[in-house]
């Protein structure tokens, strides 16, 4: 950045931003779960579990070959799927597969909390991976504090979701659990993302940083 130039933060254009964020969520959660449902319907529970595992690791391999990097959210999903697959096949209990919902949320809560006070809070990393935020060398202390506090916020959100989903797994039939968990996840995560975005824009403006869209 040239001396005297105002610092700025760069975002992809709205459609690309939505596509990037949506695909990251799809490949880390929706694709393996869809593979599980399809294979389970065609060939049974064991095939479904193995198909979900294969889908997530295939996505990891494609990402690594294509870009040389694997998003953190996708890697977390792949590791959790390995643990769950071993448990399901060893015990024969399909409800263990549903533990991915509360377990993933609790693991995310722990990871967010662990990085919240560090130099690289997880929200900053995910902002780069999931919405392609570019800061062009900007290291403003106000933005760093925002990322740390937002990381604590998401640790709390995922911790609360993990506890709620654990209760639902233990008390609700599978179909009802999937319906309720889907509604809760979309509403809570969507509200949290909207709040975080507004909070970020407010902090950036207060810090005197300009936001702009990347060139087409």
C-alpha positions in Angstrom: 0.0 0.0 0.0 1.4 3.4 -1.0 2.1 5.9 1.8 -0.7 8.3 2.3 -3.3 6.0 0.7 -6.4 5.5 2.9 -6.6 2.0 4.3 -9.4 -0.1 3.0 -11.0 -3.5 3.3 -12.0 -5.3 0.2 -15.0 -7.6 -0.3 -16.1 -9.6 -3.3 -19.1 -8.3 -5.2 -22.4 -9.4 -3.5 -23.2 -12.3 -5.8 -19.7 -13.7 -5.5 -19.7 -13.2 -1.8 -23.0 -15.2 -1.4 -21.7 -17.9 -3.7 -18.4 -18.2 -1.8 -20.0 -18.4 1.6 -22.8 -20.7 0.4 -20.4 -23.2 -1.2 -18.2 -23.3 1.9 -21.2 -24.3 4.0 -22.5 -26.7 1.4 -19.2 -28.7 1.1 -18.6 -28.9 4.8 -22.1 -30.0 5.8 -24.8 -30.4 3.1 -22.8 -32.6 0.7 -21.8 -35.3 3.2 -25.2 -35.4 4.8 -26.9 -35.6 1.4 -24.6 -38.5 0.5 -25.5 -40.2 3.7 -29.2 -39.9 3.1 -29.0 -41.1 -0.5 -26.8 -44.1 0.2 -28.8 -45.0 3.3 -32.0 -45.1 1.3 -30.3 -47.3 -1.4 -28.1 -49.6 0.5 -28.6 -49.2 4.2 -27.1 -47.5 7.2 -23.4 -48.6 6.9 -23.4 -47.6 3.2 -24.8 -44.2 4.2 -22.2 -43.5 6.8 -19.4 -44.5 4.5 -20.8 -42.4 1.7 -20.9 -39.3 3.9 -17.3 -39.9 4.9 -16.2 -40.5 1.3 -18.0 -37.3 0.2 -16.3 -35.0 2.7 -12.8 -36.5 2.0 -13.3 -36.3 -1.7 -14.1 -32.6 -1.3 -11.0 -32.2 0.8 -8.9 -33.9 -1.9 -10.4 -31.8 -4.7 -9.9 -28.6 -2.7 -6.2 -29.5 -2.1 -5.5 -30.4 -5.7 -7.3 -27.4 -7.1 -6.3 -24.6 -4.7 -3.5 -26.1 -2.6 -5.5 -25.2 0.6 -8.3 -26.7 2.6 -10.8 -24.4 4.4 -10.7 -24.8 8.2 -14.5 -25.5 8.4 -14.2 -28.3 5.8 -11.2 -29.9 7.7 -13.1 -29.8 11.0 -16.1 -31.6 9.3 -13.8 -34.3 7.8 -12.1 -35.1 11.1 -15.5 -35.3 12.9 -16.9 -37.5 10.2 -14.0 -40.0 10.7 -14.7 -40.2 14.4 -18.4 -40.7 13.9 -18.0 -43.3 11.2 -15.7 -45.4 13.4 -18.2 -45.2 16.3 -21.3 -46.0 14.1 -19.6 -49.0 12.5 -18.2 -50.3 15.8 -21.4 -50.0 17.8 -24.1 -50.4 15.1 -26.0 -47.4 16.6 -27.2 -45.0 13.9 -28.1 -42.3 16.4 -24.4 -41.8 16.9 -24.3 -40.4 13.4 -26.6 -37.6 14.6 -24.0 -36.7 17.2 -22.3 -34.8 14.4 -24.7 -32.0 15.0 -24.1 -31.3 18.7 -20.5 -32.5 18.6 -19.6 -30.3 15.7 -21.1 -27.3 17.4 -19.2 -28.0 20.7 -15.9 -28.5 18.8 -16.5 -25.2 17.0 -17.2 -23.5 20.3 -14.0 -24.8 21.7 -11.9 -23.8 18.7 -13.4 -20.3 18.6 -12.8 -19.8 22.3 -9.2 -21.1 22.0 -8.3 -18.6 19.3 -10.3 -15.6 20.6 -7.3 -14.0 22.5 -4.7 -15.0 19.9 -3.1 -13.0 17.1 -5.3 -15.0 14.6 -8.8 -15.2 16.0 -10.9 -17.8 14.1 -13.4 -15.2 12.8 -10.6 -13.4 11.0 -9.6 -16.7 9.3 -13.1 -17.6 8.3 -13.8 -14.1 7.0 -11.0 -14.7 4.6 -12.0 -18.2 3.7 -15.8 -17.9 3.6 -16.5 -14.4 2.3 -13.0 -13.6 0.8 -12.4 -10.5 2.8 -9.2 -8.8 1.8 -7.5 -6.2 4.0 -4.4 -5.3 1.8 -2.0 -5.1 4.8 -4.4 -3.4 7.1 -3.6 -4.3 10.7 -5.8 -1.9 12.6 -6.0 -2.6 16.3 -9.8 -1.8 16.3 -10.4 -4.4 13.6 -8.3 -6.9 15.5 -10.3 -6.3 18.7 -13.5 -6.8 16.7 -12.3 -10.2 15.4 -11.4 -11.2 18.9 -14.8 -10.2 20.4 -16.7 -11.7 17.5 -14.8 -14.9 18.0 -16.0 -15.0 21.6 -19.6 -14.3 20.4 -19.5 -17.3 18.0 -17.9 -19.5 20.6 -21.0 -18.7 22.8 -23.4 -19.2 19.9 -22.0 -22.6 18.9 -21.7 -23.7 22.6 -25.4 -23.0 23.1 -26.3 -24.8 19.9 -24.3 -27.8 20.9 -26.0 -28.1 24.2 -29.4 -27.6 22.7 -28.8 -30.2 20.0 -27.5 -32.7 22.5 -30.8 -32.4 24.4 -32.7 -32.8 21.1 -30.8 -35.9 20.1 -31.6 -37.5 23.4 -35.3 -36.6 23.5 -36.7 -36.3 20.0 -37.3 -38.8 17.1 -34.8 -38.5 14.3 -37.2 -36.8 11.8 -38.3 -34.2 14.4 -34.7 -33.6 15.4 -33.7 -32.9 11.8 -36.5 -30.5 11.3 -36.0 -28.6 14.6 -32.2 -28.5 14.3 -32.4 -27.2 10.7 -34.8 -24.4 11.7 -32.8 -23.5 14.8 -29.5 -23.5 12.9 -30.7 -21.4 10.0 -32.4 -18.8 12.3 -29.6 -18.5 14.9 -26.6 -18.7 12.6 -28.3 -16.3 10.1 -29.1 -13.8 12.9 -25.6 -14.1 14.3 -24.1 -13.6 10.8 -26.3 -10.5 10.2 -25.4 -9.0 13.6 -21.7 -9.7 13.0 -21.8 -8.0 9.6 -23.5 -4.9 11.0 -21.0 -4.8 13.9 -18.1 -5.2 11.5 -19.3 -2.3 9.3 -19.8 -0.1 12.3 -16.3 -0.8 13.7 -14.7 -0.3 10.2 -16.4 3.0 9.8 -15.4 4.1 13.3 -11.8 3.1 12.5 -11.8 5.2 9.4 -11.5 2.2 7.1 -13.2 2.3 3.7 -15.0 -0.8 2.4 -15.0 -1.5 -1.3 -15.9 -4.2 -3.7 -13.2 -6.1 -5.6 -12.9 -5.5 -9.3 -15.1 -7.7 -11.4 
